[in-house]
Amino acid sequence: MTVTALPPVRLSVRLPQAYPLRLPPELLSITTTHNWFLDVGQLSDQLIERWEEGETILYTWIEYIHTGEFLRREVLGKQQTVM
C-alpha cells in the first residue's frame, strides 16, 4: 500500500527555559483528524528520542512527521513483534 498524503498532525509544545541546552520541548499534545494510523504515545516517544542536548529540534520533528518516516518505524516495529 502506498500512502500519498497524510492528514494534518498538530503538535502542541512548550519550550522550557532550559531548551535546547538541557531540556527537550515539552509535548503537550499530538492530535490528528484521523487517528486510525497513529499511536500518539509511540510518536511522542520517537520525537523525544530524536532530541539531543544543545540542539534545536522542532524543524526536525516537523520533517520527521511530514515525510512519514514515523510510519515506517511504526510498521517495522509491528512486523518485528509479529514474527
C-alpha positions in Angstrom: 0.0 0.0 0.0 1.3 3.4 -0.9 0.4 6.5 1.1 0.4 9.6 -1.0 -0.8 12.1 1.6 -1.2 12.3 5.4 -3.9 14.0 7.3 -2.8 17.0 9.4 -0.9 16.3 12.5 -0.9 19.0 15.1 1.8 19.3 17.8 1.4 21.5 20.8 4.6 22.1 22.6 6.0 24.3 25.3 9.7 25.4 25.2 11.2 25.3 28.7 13.7 27.9 29.7 16.5 25.3 29.6 15.6 24.4 25.9 17.7 23.5 23.9 20.7 23.4 26.2 19.5 20.9 28.8 15.8 20.1 28.2 13.7 19.0 25.1 10.5 20.7 24.2 7.6 19.5 26.3 4.9 17.8 24.1 1.6 19.0 25.5 -0.5 17.2 22.8 -0.4 15.5 19.5 -3.7 15.4 17.5 -4.9 14.4 14.1 -8.1 14.5 12.2 -7.8 10.7 11.6 -6.5 8.6 14.4 -6.6 5.3 12.6 -2.9 5.3 11.7 -1.3 7.0 14.6 -0.1 5.7 18.0 0.3 9.0 19.7 2.3 7.6 22.6 4.8 5.9 20.3 5.1 9.0 18.1 5.8 11.1 21.3 8.5 8.7 22.3 10.0 8.8 18.9 10.1 12.6 18.8 11.7 12.8 22.3 14.3 10.2 21.3 15.4 12.4 18.4 16.3 15.4 20.7 20.0 15.8 21.7 21.2 18.2 24.4 22.1 21.6 23.0 20.4 21.0 19.6 17.2 22.7 18.4 14.7 20.0 17.3 11.4 21.5 16.2 12.1 21.6 12.5 13.5 18.1 12.6 10.3 16.9 14.3 8.2 18.5 11.6 10.2 16.9 8.8 10.1 13.5 10.5 6.3 13.7 10.5 6.0 15.4 7.1 8.0 12.7 5.4 6.0 9.9 7.0 9.3 8.4 8.4 7.5 7.8 11.8 5.0 5.5 10.0 7.9 3.3 8.6 9.3 2.9 12.0 5.9 2.0 13.5 5.2 -0.6 10.8 8.6 -2.1 11.0 8.2 -2.4 14.8 4.9 -4.2 14.4 6.4 -6.6 11.9 9.2 -7.5 14.2 6.8 -8.2 17.1 4.6 -10.4 15.0 7.5 -12.7 13.9 
